[in-house]
């Protein structure tokens, strides 16, 4: 499970809104200078993100605004989502290009480009359909694990 800490900013009947701060691990990577992902993270690092989270084991009444919480999402969900979001449009684009060239006659290059564009659009539509279909599916949602206790300052009396 992947975990992240955040702050509760809103409560709903069946979920909690949590604010997280984007952090990057690019500082420890050997390829940080030549990586586009590292550049994007440097631009957006420190910005706040808001995510709707299921309450987990405790009822909504257990949480309150400004609580520091730990949220989690299964690694399989991240992997499956990445495959759907990145691979699905590529596969449909290739299928569209091949289908257009094999099923239609004419300028093969133009047919391949048009078929690829139609296939890519169809792939994006499939990704959107999948996201809409699983929007409220609890298996695909992050879950609150626990409230992180705030540090208690211990005041010791001064000896005179």
C-alpha positions in Angstrom: 0.0 0.0 0.0 1.1 3.5 -0.8 0.6 6.0 2.0 0.5 9.8 2.2 -0.2 12.2 5.0 -2.5 15.1 4.7 -4.9 17.5 6.4 -8.7 17.1 6.5 -10.3 20.1 4.8 -13.9 18.9 4.4 -16.4 16.3 5.5 -19.2 14.7 3.5 -21.8 12.0 4.3 -19.7 9.2 2.8 -16.2 10.7 2.4 -13.6 13.1 3.6 -11.7 15.7 1.6 -7.9 15.7 2.3 -5.3 18.3 1.3 -1.9 16.9 0.5 1.3 18.6 -0.5 3.0 17.3 -3.6 6.5 16.0 -2.9 9.0 14.6 -5.3 11.6 11.9 -4.8 13.5 13.1 -7.8 16.4 14.4 -5.7 17.6 10.9 -5.0 17.4 9.7 -8.7 20.6 9.5 -10.8 18.8 10.7 -13.9 17.3 13.9 -12.4 19.0 16.3 -14.9 17.9 14.5 -18.0 14.4 13.5 -17.0 11.3 15.4 -18.0 9.4 14.0 -15.1 11.8 15.7 -12.7 11.3 19.0 -14.5 7.5 18.7 -14.1 7.9 17.9 -10.4 10.2 20.9 -9.9 7.5 23.1 -11.3 4.6 21.7 -9.3 6.5 20.7 -6.1 5.0 22.1 -2.9 1.6 22.8 -4.5 -1.5 21.5 -2.7 -3.7 18.8 -4.0 -7.2 17.8 -2.8 -8.4 14.2 -2.8 -11.7 12.6 -1.7 -11.0 9.7 0.6 -13.2 7.0 2.1 -13.4 7.0 5.9 -12.0 3.5 6.4 -12.6 1.7 9.7 -14.0 4.7 11.6 -17.2 6.6 11.0 -17.1 10.2 9.6 -17.9 11.6 13.0 -14.4 10.4 14.1 -12.7 13.0 11.9 -12.8 16.7 12.1 -11.5 19.5 9.9 -7.7 20.2 10.4 -7.0 16.7 11.6 -3.6 15.4 10.3 -4.4 12.0 8.7 -2.7 9.1 6.9 -4.3 7.9 3.7 -3.5 4.9 1.6 -4.3 3.3 -1.8 -3.3 -0.2 -2.9 -0.4 -0.4 -5.3 -2.5 -2.6 -7.7 -4.9 0.3 -8.2 -2.0 2.6 -9.2 -0.5 0.0 -11.6 -3.9 -0.8 -13.2 -4.8 2.9 -13.5 -1.4 3.6 -15.2 -1.8 0.8 -17.6 -5.3 1.9 -18.6 -4.4 5.6 -18.8 -1.2 5.1 -20.8 -1.4 1.8 -22.7 -5.1 1.8 -23.7 -4.9 4.9 -26.0 -1.6 3.6 -27.6 -3.1 0.2 -28.4 -6.3 1.8 -29.8 -4.2 4.2 -31.9 -2.2 1.4 -33.4 -5.3 -0.7 -34.0 -7.0 2.3 -35.7 -4.0 2.8 -38.0 -3.7 -0.9 -38.9 -7.5 -1.2 -39.4 -7.7 1.8 -41.7 -4.8 0.7 -43.9 -6.1 -2.9 -44.1 -9.8 -2.3 -44.6 -9.8 0.8 -46.8 -8.1 1.5 -50.1 -6.3 4.7 -51.1 -3.3 6.6 -49.8 -1.9 4.4 -47.1 -0.1 7.1 -45.3 -3.2 9.3 -45.0 -5.3 6.4 -44.0 -2.8 5.4 -41.3 -2.8 8.9 -39.9 -6.6 9.2 -39.9 -7.0 5.8 -38.5 -4.5 6.5 -35.7 -6.3 9.7 -34.8 -9.6 8.0 -34.6 -8.1 5.1 -32.6 -6.4 7.6 -30.2 -9.7 9.5 -29.7 -11.5 6.2 -29.1 -8.8 5.2 -26.5 -9.2 8.5 -24.7 -13.0 7.9 -24.6 -12.4 4.4 -23.2 -10.2 5.9 -20.4 -12.8 8.5 -19.6 -15.6 5.8 -19.6 -13.5 3.7 -17.2 -12.8 6.6 -14.9 -16.5 7.5 -14.8 -17.6 3.9 -14.2 -15.2 3.4 -11.3 -15.6 6.9 -9.8 -17.5 5.6 -6.7 -16.1 2.1 -6.6 -14.6 1.6 -3.1 -11.9 -0.8 -4.5 -10.4 2.2 -6.5 -10.6 4.8 -3.8 -8.0 5.9 -1.3 -8.9 5.1 2.3 -8.2 6.9 5.6 -6.0 4.8 7.8 -5.8 6.8 10.9 -5.5 10.3 12.5 -1.9 11.3 13.1 -1.6 12.6 16.7 -0.3 16.1 16.9 2.9 16.5 18.8 2.3 17.4 22.4 4.7 20.0 23.9 5.8 19.1 27.3 6.3 22.1 29.6 8.5 21.5 32.6 8.4 23.8 35.5 11.5 26.0 35.9 13.5 25.3 39.0 14.4 28.4 41.0 
